[in-house]
Each structure stands twice: as C-alpha cells, then as structure tokens.
Amino acid sequence: MIEQCPYSTVCLPATNLPRLVVAGAGFAGINLIKKLKNKRFQIVLLDKNNYHKFQPLLYQVAIGGLEPDTITTPIRKLFHGYKNLIFRMAEVIEIEPENNRVITDIGWIRYDYFVLASGSKTNFFGLSEISETSLGLKEITEAIDIRSWMLQNLEKAVLTCDSDEKDALTNFVIVGAGPAGVELAGALAEFKRFILNKDYPELTSQWVKIFLVEAKDKVLPGMSERSSEEALKVLRDIGVEVMLNTTVKHYDGNTVTLGDGKNLPARMMVWTAGVEGDYPAGLHTSESTRAKRLIVDKYNRVNGFENIFAIGDVAAMVSPEFPNGHPMLAPVAIQQGRLLADNLIHFDKYGAFKKKFEYADRGSLATIGKRKAIAEIGKFRFRGFFAWVLWSTVHLFSLIGFKNKVIVSANWLISYMTYEKANRLIIRKYFPVLKPAHRQKTNRVTP
Ligand SMILES: Cc1cc2nc3c(=O)[nH]c(=O)nc-3n(C[C@H](O)[C@H](O)[C@H](O)COP(=O)(O)OP(=O)(O)OC[C@H]3O[C@@H](n4cnc5c(N)ncnc54)[C@H](O)[C@@H]3O)c2cc1C
C-alpha cells in the first residue's frame, strides 16, 4: 500500500512501525542499518548517490591505480534481503524538527527518528577562489577529475617547448599533509619514479615535481612525533618537496601564491587541508564545533533534539579526552552506527537507551608509496614493509563486496610486482577553472 499525503510527498509503503529516516550510506549509515536488518523499524535510507564509496582508497583512483567501481558498491545491492528497508536516491536539503519531517530534492518525508550520517565535505576555510580553482579529494567524481587533470597536463607538457609552461604543467601541488595528502603525494612520487619515463620519455625526471604544502610544522599531525618525522623522511627520500609551516593564500589555476608571498607555477592543485561536517539546513537550535560538526550527547542525540541523531564525521561527541569530538575516521563512524542501532532498538522497546558511546581506538595507519607505511597500534609502532602489509590487509578486509576485494588485491599484486598502474585513462576530460592572474610580478619558489 502506498502512503498518501499528509504523511509524505514521496511514495512510500504505509507502515505501523516507527519510521527511521537515515541520511547517508557511508560507513556510519550502512553499519547502523546492518544491525537493524528486519527489526521493528521501517528504515528509509536516503543518499544523494546510489553507491557507497570507500574513501580511504580514493587517492588510488586519482592516480590511476584503481578503477572507481572497485571502491564503490551500489546501495541497493548492499541491502538485498532487507525487508524493512526502502532506499531512495535523494539529497536531504532541510530538516523541519517541529514537523518531524525532512525536505529532500524528491519531496518531503515524515520521520519518527531521523539519523544524520551525511559525513563531511572539503573545508576551504572560506577561500572561495581556491574552492573553484582546485579540487578536493572527497568524492569519486573528484578522484576521476584529478586523474584526468594530471594526465591532461602531462599530455600538454609534451607538446610545449616553452620551459616555463612545461614547468607549470608538470608541477603538482597538494595542500594538506594529513593522511589523504601524504598518501596522494606518495602515490604521485611513485608514479613519477616508475611510470613517467616509460609513458612520457620526453619528460625527464627534472620536470615532474610534487609539492606537499602544510601549514603545521609536521606531516601526519594526528600521529606521534616519531611517526611524523619518519613519514617526512620517507616523503623526502622518494622525491616529494614537503613545505612545512607554509600556507596557500591564492590559486588562480596557474600560480599558487604562498602565505609568504612567494609564487609557485602549477596547473594542478589538490586541496586536502581540511574537512567540515556536511549537514542540511534547519537545525537552528543545535550547536556545532569549529569544524561545523553537530554536537551530540553520549547516545549520538543532536543537542536540543529528542529524536534526531548524528553519527560519524558529521557528529562531534565532545569530552575532555576529545575536546573537538572524535577523529573523523571510518572506525568511529562504524562504531557509532552499530551502537546507535542497539540504542534505538532498546529505546523503542523500553523508552531508554542501552549504552553510552566509548571509542575503541584500534590505531592509525598511513601508506607512503609502495611497500612503505606507518602504523600505530596502542603503544606499538611499525613502519616499512610490515606496516604496509598491515595497511593492505586492513583496507582489503574493509572493502565491501567479494568482487571488489578480489579485483583490488589482483591490482595491488600486479602493481607490486610490476609497478604498473593500468588505469591511466582520460575517460572524461576535466576543464579546470582559470582566474585572471592576481599578481603581475612573480617571486618564484626555487625548489
Ligand atoms: C581521501 C580520504 C582518505 C581517508 N582515509 C582514511 C583512512 O585511511 N582511515 C580512516 O579510518 N578514515 C579515512 N578517511 C575518513 C573516512 O573516510 C571518514 O571518516 C568516513 O567516511 C566517515 O563516515 P561517514 O559515514 O560519517 O561519512 P561518509 O562515509 O562520508 O558518508 C556520508 C554519506 O552521506 C551522503 N550524503 C551527504 N550529504 C547528504 C545529503 N544532504 N543527503 C543525502 N545523502 C547525503 C554521501 O553521499 C555519503 O554517501 C579518509 C577520508 C578521505 C576523504
């Protein structure tokens, strides 16, 4: 039976069960729903895409190491056999807590419980020019665009005899030396070392330069001092030009202007310097942190609301141990999703939540190029090949779908033995935004 207005403008089966609307099929959303399979809720899952994406491997798509479909899974396929789940591809635009409904681009939907699992988006810190002229690394589409952008620039570089032009086309700038920036820089350096001279013999290694720009005084700021230092050494050893204590002020598509006024010619810049909570309008009374994450209590209930919850990157559970909320990592999202499912079942039966959230930190991992990684697990620290094997195993096991696991492991095995990255394809051209140059005089950085 199809539900009629006034309960919803989106056609949904009528139900006597409490309706749980979930926005976002990321790590948090899907782990919440898996624990609610065929339980006494009608779950309406909304996502603006029809797929779940595995963000930790986006950088491998960006450098042509993996095809996008190996790190994505169709949401409908994920939930085969779920009798209590309805998926609608829709973007939540606004929440109306006073009416218990969400406004989406396909209409509005009433809820009994609403869970925001909408993750985070790139934070450009108000630098609007940079948000137009550079690319972030949060979406599959961005990873594909970075791949095209890099390859297009190399194709253009072999056409020109103008050395300044060639220089700009082969300088790749990555801003932000967190795990995403470090992994992308390491992978690009590996591309330069093992593929460039075979694919582009005209471009000798003097041409392609990879700059990693970081405002702080270290790379991988979330890791220990020793791990940061080791990562910095590995990056420099493999040829990445790491610029610490350096900010980026402008980027017009041609020239990167650094905080000290120096200019760096570059036709490609990727911004991985920060993320912020991504949530729709309407939660007027709620509070948020500096990274625009919604403040939640120990049950992931958004402050000020009884039946609205936030889990994963979008939520900040502030405590003395985590004054800015938990780190924006997949394990936090997974654990919050699972616990909220238990709490909702309990709440619906007994009117009270079962358990407060406690984060079980299983450690951090980051890889830098091939066969090198850094792992911190409790008091233990690993680096080099063993850490890389650990990194590969964790990522392979976390990938969704048997087929994806097989394809990714085969890709890695081939790449491990041959250094080959087979997906160096410009399937869809990327058209970068170019702004009129904001400076006439160049005070160039000489690396
Ligand atoms: C490049 C990169 C590398 C990373 N590497 C690691 C790593 O190595 N280890 C690690 O633990 N973490 C890593 N992370 C972080 C990790 O991916 C996130 O912490 C995790 O994805 C958060 O899960 P989530 O469910 O909160 O959000 P997401 O996984 O971001 O999911 C949010 C979902 O909500 C949907 N959505 C957003 N807005 C709306 C809306 N308005 N309406 C409907 N749907 C919406 C999105 O389409 C998406 O499917 C990395 C992140 C990036 C970007």
The ligand as an SDF file (V2000), in Angstrom:
LIG
                    3D

 53 58  0  0  0  0  0  0  0  0999 V2000
   40.7710   10.7890    0.8980 C   0  0  0  0  0  0  0  0  0  0  0  0
   40.3400   10.2460    2.2290 C   0  0  0  0  0  0  0  0  0  0  0  0
   41.0980    9.2430    2.8380 C   0  0  0  0  0  0  0  0  0  0  0  0
   40.6950    8.7190    4.0590 C   0  0  0  0  0  0  0  0  0  0  0  0
   41.4450    7.7290    4.6250 N   0  0  0  0  0  0  0  0  0  0  0  0
   41.0350    7.1620    5.7950 C   0  0  0  0  0  0  0  0  0  0  0  0
   41.7570    6.0750    6.3660 C   0  0  0  0  0  0  0  0  0  0  0  0
   42.7810    5.6420    5.8470 O   0  0  0  0  0  0  0  0  0  0  0  0
   41.2750    5.5300    7.5260 N   0  0  0  0  0  0  0  0  0  0  0  0
   40.1310    6.0020    8.1270 C   0  0  0  0  0  0  0  0  0  0  0  0
   39.7120    5.4520    9.1460 O   0  0  0  0  0  0  0  0  0  0  0  0
   39.4330    7.0290    7.6030 N   0  0  0  0  0  0  0  0  0  0  0  0
   39.8470    7.6230    6.4620 C   0  0  0  0  0  0  0  0  0  0  0  0
   39.1410    8.6640    5.9130 N   0  0  0  0  0  0  0  0  0  0  0  0
   37.9750    9.1900    6.6560 C   0  0  0  0  0  0  0  0  0  0  0  0
   36.7570    8.3110    6.4760 C   0  0  0  0  0  0  0  0  0  0  0  0
   36.5540    8.0500    5.1130 O   0  0  0  0  0  0  0  0  0  0  0  0
   35.5540    9.0060    7.0970 C   0  0  0  0  0  0  0  0  0  0  0  0
   35.8270    9.2300    8.4580 O   0  0  0  0  0  0  0  0  0  0  0  0
   34.3060    8.1910    6.9520 C   0  0  0  0  0  0  0  0  0  0  0  0
   33.9730    8.0150    5.6030 O   0  0  0  0  0  0  0  0  0  0  0  0
   33.1280    8.8490    7.6800 C   0  0  0  0  0  0  0  0  0  0  0  0
   31.9980    8.0620    7.5050 O   0  0  0  0  0  0  0  0  0  0  0  0
   30.5570    8.7340    7.4800 P   0  0  0  0  0  0  0  0  0  0  0  0
   29.5970    7.6040    7.3390 O   0  0  0  0  0  0  0  0  0  0  0  0
   30.4160    9.6560    8.6260 O   0  0  0  0  0  0  0  0  0  0  0  0
   30.5430    9.6320    6.1920 O   0  0  0  0  0  0  0  0  0  0  0  0
   30.7660    9.2320    4.5970 P   0  0  0  0  0  0  0  0  0  0  0  0
   31.4550    7.9370    4.5520 O   0  0  0  0  0  0  0  0  0  0  0  0
   31.3900   10.4380    4.0700 O   0  0  0  0  0  0  0  0  0  0  0  0
   29.2920    9.0600    4.1020 O   0  0  0  0  0  0  0  0  0  0  0  0
   28.3890   10.1260    4.0130 C   0  0  0  0  0  0  0  0  0  0  0  0
   27.3060    9.7390    3.0270 C   0  0  0  0  0  0  0  0  0  0  0  0
   26.2710   10.7160    3.1100 O   0  0  0  0  0  0  0  0  0  0  0  0
   25.8430   11.0650    1.8160 C   0  0  0  0  0  0  0  0  0  0  0  0
   25.2850   12.4270    1.9320 N   0  0  0  0  0  0  0  0  0  0  0  0
   25.9510   13.5540    2.2760 C   0  0  0  0  0  0  0  0  0  0  0  0
   25.0990   14.5910    2.3460 N   0  0  0  0  0  0  0  0  0  0  0  0
   23.8780   14.1130    2.0570 C   0  0  0  0  0  0  0  0  0  0  0  0
   22.5940   14.7050    1.9610 C   0  0  0  0  0  0  0  0  0  0  0  0
   22.3750   16.0050    2.2250 N   0  0  0  0  0  0  0  0  0  0  0  0
   21.5440   13.9310    1.6040 N   0  0  0  0  0  0  0  0  0  0  0  0
   21.7380   12.6040    1.3300 C   0  0  0  0  0  0  0  0  0  0  0  0
   22.9310   11.9940    1.3930 N   0  0  0  0  0  0  0  0  0  0  0  0
   23.9880   12.7320    1.7690 C   0  0  0  0  0  0  0  0  0  0  0  0
   27.0810   10.9430    0.9670 C   0  0  0  0  0  0  0  0  0  0  0  0
   26.7430   10.7410   -0.4120 O   0  0  0  0  0  0  0  0  0  0  0  0
   27.7550    9.7180    1.5810 C   0  0  0  0  0  0  0  0  0  0  0  0
   27.3330    8.5170    0.9650 O   0  0  0  0  0  0  0  0  0  0  0  0
   39.5080    9.2040    4.6940 C   0  0  0  0  0  0  0  0  0  0  0  0
   38.7610   10.2100    4.0720 C   0  0  0  0  0  0  0  0  0  0  0  0
   39.1710   10.7190    2.8530 C   0  0  0  0  0  0  0  0  0  0  0  0
   38.3390   11.7900    2.1990 C   0  0  0  0  0  0  0  0  0  0  0  0
  1  2  1  0
  2  3  1  0
  2 52  2  0
  3  4  2  0
  4  5  1  0
  4 50  1  0
  5  6  2  0
  6  7  1  0
  6 13  1  0
  7  8  2  0
  7  9  1  0
  9 10  1  0
 10 11  2  0
 10 12  1  0
 12 13  2  0
 13 14  1  0
 14 15  1  0
 14 50  1  0
 15 16  1  0
 16 17  1  0
 16 18  1  0
 18 19  1  0
 18 20  1  0
 20 21  1  0
 20 22  1  0
 22 23  1  0
 23 24  1  0
 24 25  2  0
 24 26  1  0
 24 27  1  0
 27 28  1  0
 28 29  2  0
 28 30  1  0
 28 31  1  0
 31 32  1  0
 32 33  1  0
 33 34  1  0
 33 48  1  0
 34 35  1  0
 35 36  1  0
 35 46  1  0
 36 37  1  0
 36 45  1  0
 37 38  2  0
 38 39  1  0
 39 40  1  0
 39 45  2  0
 40 41  1  0
 40 42  2  0
 42 43  1  0
 43 44  2  0
 44 45  1  0
 46 47  1  0
 46 48  1  0
 48 49  1  0
 50 51  2  0
 51 52  1  0
 52 53  1  0
M  END
$$$$
